[in-house]
Structure formats: structure tokens, C-alpha cells
Amino acid sequence: PGHHAQLEYHHRDRQGAGITLISEPQRSTIHRVASIGQTAAAAVLLAWLPLQAERARTAIRLPVERASNVFFARTTINGQGPFWFTIDTGATLTVIDPAAAKLAGLVVRDGGPRTNVGVSADDVSVATTSGARIKVGGAPVFAPPQLFVVAVRANAGYLGHAVDGVLGTDFLSLHVVEFRYAESRVTLQPSSAPPKGTTTSVPITIDGNHLIATATLTLPDGDQVAARLLIDTGSNSALTLTSPFVRRHRLTTRFPSRQQSATVGINGIDFSPVVKLTSVAFGSTVIGAPDAALSQSAVGLNASEDFDGIIGGELLRRFTVTVDYPGRRLAFDEPRGEGTAAKVPAVIGSFVGRLTQRCSRRARVVPSSSWRPRLTADAL
């Protein structure tokens, strides 16, 4: 697909033009055959290029379902399936569940236990596989050289949807991805698509597959601090501030909390106090009164030094979120009729560092509170 197919075609054409001539009498015959072949190939190429150009100008709507403010894409792997993969801007790499890998006919190689993965200190078993050709609707086939294999199917109960894997940054970074929460739609937009509505975008960085944008947090006492946030469409939480950031700004001391959140992952559970911030602002867009979990973790994703916080589906669902990976921009556009932000468009971003996946559910630990599922990526 795309330019890869074009490069492969040219390579084959060069092979045809480079046939070794065995004898002089054969030279004219071979030249005629090569000429005919090149003419036919040129005709095919001329017909193929407009189709690819048109495809590049056309938006591709992915087959998705939404549950718990997380999108699940219907996929096939090597013609087998369907499988359900979350579309996760917080995952640095694509991962697959071992049962799904087996159904797809993939050979799994044990990678042994890994430490510092997930939300707790327990080890996590991680394996690898290769040879997967992942097809998501009309999108070009995605064939990563290696997939990490992590047990995620057990998280389906927390998510309220079947889950067989995660589509991470290695897949998403090839596209301009539009998340329309109000319509439960995900679309791959052409890179030339103009901004829609009242969208305002901000610059992002994608170092090491971490998609990062800077936001301004207004704390309960009115103090304002800058925070490098990770945007995580694979999480249904609101906002989590990492433990290094919490310690640096003495947030638990300054803002005592009577509420807590619980994050359940593939390797344990993590409790954090919750406070209500005055606002989170991305450029001219201000999100008012968001809940923020103040992580106390010593290891794992919520203890990362790579970013200061994670923003998830509980806040993202208020907007149409567009991640322009090639253009290094991220935008929020508020759906018509919505009044959840002080100003419509905004942008944020971030990516989890090293890989793996966890499903977590967040809940206020108070009488009659209900659990809410969450799926996100952890650092390996």
C-alpha cells in the first residue's frame, strides 16, 4: 500500500530491465520484450497513481465501537478474525493478547517476566511474535516487524467490551487520526485536510513514541503550573498527575483529599487521592473543574519521569480530538451544542513510554460508588 507498493514496483521493473543478454541474436528480441513489458508497466503505473492520490485525499472511517469512553477497532490478522483492538494514543507500540495471537496462527516467543510494568511492583509476563498483517477497515495493511504479546483479554470485564489487543503509536503515527466521541467515530483524515469548525491546535512532540503537549494547570489555590501531559485515548480516566510531579509541587500536602481513585492493572492495583483542579488549559482552550488523581506510585506508568500527567477519555469525550502525527499538531473541537469547555478547541498529547498494556478502572472510594473501567499503556 501507499509509497511502499510504489517502491516495490519500481524495484521489480529494474529487475526486468536488467536481464542478462545471453547472445547477440537474442539481444533485439529481449529488448522488444523488455520494451513491451515496460510500456505495459508504465500504463499500469499511470492508472495506479491517480487511485493512490485519490485515496490520500479521502478520509477513511474505521470500523469501531465505543465503550467506557474507549474506542475498539474491528480488525483481522492474516485474514483471521475479527479481533477487537483498542485505538490507544497512549501506547507506544501495538500489542496482542496471546489467545488472539494463537487464533491468528502467530508463533509466540516467551520474553520472560518484566519489572516496572503496569501500576504495581509485580512482574508481568511479556512475549513477542512476528509475521502479523493487521487490517483495520479501509486503512492500509499494518505489518510491524514485531508485536509484543501481553494478556489483555481479562480486561474485557472492566472495559465492557471484548479486547484482543491495542493499536499503538507505531500504527497511529502514519496517519492524521480524528476521534469523534459524540458520534462514536474514528476517521483517518488526509494530511491535507483543513481544520474543522473552531479548532485551535497546539504543537506536540513525539520523542520515543511519546506524544507530549504542554498544558497549564490552575490548582485549587489559584496557583498555575505548566505540565507536560500525555493524551491517552486508551484510558477512560479524567486526569492523573504522576508521582514525581505530585512530589515536586507538594500537591498532597497542599490539597488534602477525602476521595481516592483505584487503578486496577494487569499486575495489581494502585490507589491515589483525588482533588478537583480549577482548570486545565491547552492554548486558548480551558477545561473547567477536572478531577485529578495524585499518584503515589513508586514504579510503573504513574511514576514516569517522561511526562507530568495523563489525560484520558473522561475529558477527551467532550471534544472531537484530532491527532496530526505527520504535522505534529493536536486539536480539540467542541461538538455543537456542547458547553463543557471555556473555549472549544484545544490540544494535548502524549504517549506512554515503553509499551505493554493495562486495563484499569477508576472509582471514588466512597459509599455507593461505582467502578469505571480503564485501559491504557504502561512503561516496560
N, C-alpha and C positions, 0 to 999 in steps of 0.2 A: 504493500500500500504506500501511497504518497511518494516521496522522493526516493525511498528505498527501492521501490519497484522500478523506478526510472533508472537508477544506478545499476541495478541488476540487469536490466535490458541492455544498456549500453555495453556492459561487460560481455554479454553473450554476443552482441553484434561484433565486438572487436575479435572475439574468438572466431567467428565465421569469416571475417575479413583476413584473418591471419593463417589460413590454411596453407600448409606447406605444399609447394608445387613439385610434383614428382619428376615430371619430364616436360620438355619444351612443347611437344604436341598437345599436352594436356592443359597448357597454360591458358590458351584462349577459351577453352571450354569452362575451366574453373572460373575464369574472370567473368564469363557470361552468367554462370550460376550465382557467383557472388553478387554480381550486379543486380540480377533479378531478386535475390534474397534481400539485398539492401533496399531496393525500391519498395518491396512489399513491407519490409520492416519500417521504412520511413512512413508509409501510408498508415500502418497500424499506430505508429507513434503520433502522427498528426491527428488521428482520430481519438487517441487516448488522452493527450494533453488537455484538450478542452474539457473533457469529462472530469479530469482531476482538478482543473481550475474551477469548474462549476461546483465541484464537491467542496473545495476550500472556501467558497463563498456561501455555502449553505449550512445552516445550523442543523445539528444532529441531536434529536431528542432521544435520550437514553431510556430504556425500559426500567422504570424504578417504582418502588413503593416506599412510603414513609411511615415509620412507626417510632414513637418516643423521640420525635424530632431528629431522627437519623434516617438517611436515605439508603435503600438497599437496591442494588442493581442486579437484574436478572442476567446471568452470564452463562456461556458454555465454555468448556475447556477441552480442546482437542475433539470437538464435536459431541462431547458428553455433557449431560446436564438436564435441566437447568440447575445452576447453583446461584446462591444469593450472596453477593459481596457488598459490604458497606462502602460508601464513597467517602473516604476519610482523608481530609486535607491535613490531619494531624499525624498521619502515618508516613514515615519516611520511605517505606518500601511496601510492596504488595505482599500479603501473606495468605496462606491457605490452610484450612483445617486438615489434619491427617486423614480423616474419613473421606473428605471430599477429594483429596489427592489420590486415594486408593480407587475411588469410583471413576476418576478421570484416567486411570491407568498410569499414573506417575510413580516413579521409583523414589522412595523416601530414604534419605541418608541421615542417620542419627547424628545430631551435633552435640549431644550430651547436655547436662544441666548448665544453665547460665545464671549468674548472680546479677544483682542490681537491675532486675527486670520487674516491671509491674509496680504495684503500690506498696508492697511489703518486702520484708527481707528474705522471704523464702525463695529457693531456686526455682527456675522454670525450665522445663524440657523444651528444647528447640531443635528442629531438624531442618534439612534443606531438600529441595528437589529441583529438577530442571526439565526442559522439553515441553513446557506448558505453552499453549497458544490460546490466549484468553480473548473471547469475542463478547463484546457488550453492544448489542443492538447494531446500529449502522456505523459505529466507530471502527477505525482501522484495528486489525488484529494486534493485540499486545503480546509479545513473546519475550519476556525478560530472560536473561541468561540464567538466573537463579531465583527461586522462590523460597522464602522461609516458611517453615511448616510449624504452626502453633495451634494448639487445641482451643478453638473458639466456639465450637457448636454448643457447648454447655451454656454459653451466654445467651442463647436464644430466649430462655425463660425470662431473663431480666430485660431483654430488649422488646419482647412482644413480637418477635419476627424471627424466622429461620435465618441463620447466618453461617456461611461456609468459608468466609474469608474476608479480606479487606483489600480494596483498591487504594493504593497509597500514592505518594508523590511521584514515584517513578513512572506511573501511568498518567496521572493528572497533569504533570508538568509539560506534557506535549500539547496541551490544549488551553483554550480560554473556557473556563467552566462556570456556568451560571446555575445557581441554586435558587429556585423559585419556591420558597417554603409555602406560601399561601396557596399555590396551585399543585403542590407535591410534584414538581417537575425539576429535572436536571437536564441541561442542554449544553452541548459543546458548540460554542459560538465560533464563527470565523474570526480570525485575528484582526480583520479589517472592520469588524462590526463597530459602529459608533456607540458612544454611551447612550443609555436609555433614560428617559424621564429626567429627574433632577439629580442624577447620580453625581457624586463627588468622589474622586478616587485619591488614594494616597500611595506613595511608593512603598515597596516591600523589598526585602532581601530574601534570597533562598540559598543560603550557605549550608552545605551539608544536608540539603533537602529540608532545612528549617525555613519555613515561610514566616518572616517576622515583620511586624509593623509596630511603630511606637504610638502609644495612647497616653492620654493624660487622665490620671485618676484623681478625683476630688474626694478626699477622705471625709469621714463623718464630722471631723472638727473644722472642715474647710480647707485644710492643707492640701496642696496639689503636688503630685509627684508623677514623673514620667515612668512608664512601664513598657517593656518590650513584650508584646503579647503574641501568643500562638493562637491562630484561628483553627478550630478543630470541629469540622463538620461531623466527625465520628463520635462526638461527645454530646450528650443531651443535658449537660450541666449548664449553669449560667457563667460563673467566673470563678476560677481557682487561682490564688496567688501562691507562688512557690515558697517553700520554707526559707531559702536564702533571702528572698525579697521581704518576707514577713519579719525575719530577724533584723535585717538591715534597717527597717523603718519602725521596729518595735511595735508592730501592729497589735499583737495580742495583749501587750501591756497597756497600750493607749486605749484600746477599744474592747473591754471585756464583753464576752458574749454568753448568752444563755441558750443558744441554739448550736447544734452541730450538724455536720453532714457526714454521711458514711459512704465511702467509696469501696465497692466490692470488685476486686480484680481477679485475674486468673491465679494469683498466688497469695491472696489474703484480703484483708480489709483495712481501710485507713480512715480514721476519724479526724475531722477538722472543725474548729469553731467557725461560725458564720456571722458576718456582720453585714450591714447594709451600707453601701457607699452612697455618697451624694450623686455621683455620676461617673461615667466613663466616656471620654471624648476621643474621637478619631477625626482629626481635622476639624471641620465645621459641624460635624455630626455629634450630638450629645445623647447618650443613653442614660436616662434618669433612674436613680434608686435601684441599681442592681445588687443582688445578693452576692457576696464574695466569701468563698471558703478560704480560710487562712491555714495553709498546710503546715503541719508539724513533722512531716516525713523526714527521715534521715537518708533514705535511699529511694531510687525509682524516679518516675516521671515528675512527681510533685516536688522533688528535691533537686530538680535540674538547675544548673547554672547557665544553661544555654538561653533561657528566656525567663521572664519575671512572672508570667501568668498564662493561663489558658482560658479562652472564651469558647463556649460551646453552644449547642443548639437551642438552649433555653432563651438566649439573647439573639442568636442568629436568625431564629424563626420569624422575628419581627420584620425582616427585610428580604429583598432579593439580593443575594450575595454573588458577586462576580469576581472570580479569581483569574486575572490575566497573567498567566505564568510567563509567556514569551515577553510581554510588555512590562513585567514586574510592577503591576498595579493591582490593587484590590479595592472594590467598591461596594457600597451598600446603597440600595434604592428602596425606599419605603413603599410598599404597595398602597394603592389608592384606598382611602377610607381608613387607613391605619394612622394612629397618632401616638405611637409608642416611643418616639424619639423626639428630642427637642428640634432636631433638624434631620431631614430624610437621609441623604446619602452618607455613608461612612465607609471606612475601610479598615481592615485589620488583617492580621495574618500571623501565621506561624506554623511551624511544623515541629513535630516531635523529633527528637534526635534519633537515635539508633534504631529502632524497629520494634517488633513484637506488638502484641495486641492485648488489650484488656477490656473486659466488659465491667463497667461499674455502675452502680445505682446509687443515687444521691437521695438523702432524706433528712428532713429535720427530725432530730431525736427528741420529740415531744409527744405527749399523749395523742393518740388517734392519727398520728402522721402516717403517710403512705410512702412506700418506696417508689422511686422513679429510676428506670434503667439508664445505663450509660455505657457506651462503647467508645474506647479511644485507643491511642497507641502509647506504648511505653518505650523507654530507652533500654537498649540491650546492655 
